[in-house]
Amino acid sequence: MDSNDSSGGLVVLAVDDEEPALEELAYLLGEDPRVGLVLKASDATDALRILNSRQGVREAATAGQAPRGSMNQATGTRVAERTDVEVVFLDIRMPGLDGLELARVFSSMAVPPSVVFVTAHDDRAVDAYEVGAVDYLLKPLRSERLSASIDRILASRTAAMAEPVQQESGEDEVIPVELAGTTKLVPRSAVRYVEAQGDYARLHTHEGSHLVRIPLSVLEDRWRDAGFVRIHRSFLVSLPLVTELRLSGSGYVVRVGTGPDCAELPVSRRHTRELKDRLVRATKQAWSQR
């Protein structure tokens, strides 16, 4: 089952019921220097067996305790609470449990692995987002796209270690966007501001912008509790990223971010009072927590 037995680096599991696709995925993963060990499984049952068998790798000498886990109703088998497998690269359409169902099984673990879907089908990105996928790769695989996915995994792991406490409002929402035939999952926390473009919305991040088929009004309602505020009929901003509010010749403007990539956006008269009130409340709350 191992295509790479080097020490250090990420421990990953590749799952695909088609042997040529599985071998290609395992080879490309093994070529990345940040991957230390590649395990292979041909279906969901095989994948769960591997994850369960590796529960004891990380906790090898814990006073002879039996492996802990719970019985999963979907599979009828015990699922380990944790495993040393850190990432699962997973096909969606497989016999028996498909990739989406398997990802839901992972979510029952105390410490689930990150999941990246690798598929020939571009119509399941929203479903992938709903089960918490980190990325969504389309076949045929390209090594540079796989490398970018590993970049994202490592960045998310670093962020999780740096900020172990999550907001009570829930996990960070992820938005699937299409880019040159590839579905990219953009976390809400990466969005600086949103710009209305007809029935679409453009998400502006530090890396660039992405067009999604979601009206700005829908994002306004959905992201209000996450700190986003409407400042104009065409703009929604992340309140924690607002660094300046000032009066200009044509009305108020806000500055979002700092440095050369900051953005200045107009504030309409009808939204000025609410923006001021929320900025004041946010400042008072920050000071009260010191």
ZISULUR-V742311 format. One record per run of one state. SS is the DSSP state (H for helix, E for strand, - for the rest). FROM is the first residue (numbers start at 1). TO is the last residue. Records with the same first field share a line. If there is no record, write none. Layout:
SS=FROM-TO + FROM-TO
//
This chain:
-=1-1 + 5-9 + 16-18 + 32-34 + 42-43 + 54-54 + 59-68 + 73-76 + 81-86 + 91-98 + 107-113 + 120-124 + 131-134 + 139-142 + 163-173 + 180-181 + 198-199 + 206-208 + 213-215 + 227-227 + 233-234 + 249-250 + 257-258 + 262-262 + 267-268 + 289-290
E=2-4 + 10-15 + 35-41 + 69-72 + 77-80 + 87-90 + 114-119 + 135-138 + 174-179 + 182-187 + 191-197 + 200-205 + 209-212 + 228-232 + 235-238 + 242-248 + 251-256 + 263-266
H=19-31 + 44-53 + 55-58 + 99-106 + 125-130 + 143-162 + 188-190 + 216-226 + 239-241 + 259-261 + 269-288
//
